[in-house]
Amino acid sequence: MSLETGDSHTVFIDDDPTHYVDMNLSKDQNYILINNATKEDSEIWVIKNSIEKDQILSPKLLLPRVENVRIHIDHLRDFFVIISNNEVNSRNFRI
């Protein structure tokens, strides 16, 4: 929703009731991060944080869902930092 005009539009929808969606701003404030997840897995969508007032933001799938793989992400400087349990043979995560 625009705080200036009150106009709103849908950015992301997931109709699966087993999924939850959370949105965050990256630490460097360059990206809006959308985490679409269950308790077992997740997928990450990103939107470039634009200051263009009339631009409609459209998310891009950065990391698709993989069964039993959980992902956490942030963007620092020019890189995405990803923490995941992918290819890890324990309950721990790796960068």
Secondary structure as GFF3:
##gff-version 3
##sequence-region A 1 95
A	DSSP	beta_strand	20	25	.	.	.	ID=ss1
A	DSSP	beta_strand	31	37	.	.	.	ID=ss2
A	DSSP	beta_strand	42	48	.	.	.	ID=ss3
A	DSSP	beta_strand	60	63	.	.	.	ID=ss4
A	DSSP	beta_strand	71	76	.	.	.	ID=ss5
A	DSSP	beta_strand	79	84	.	.	.	ID=ss6
###
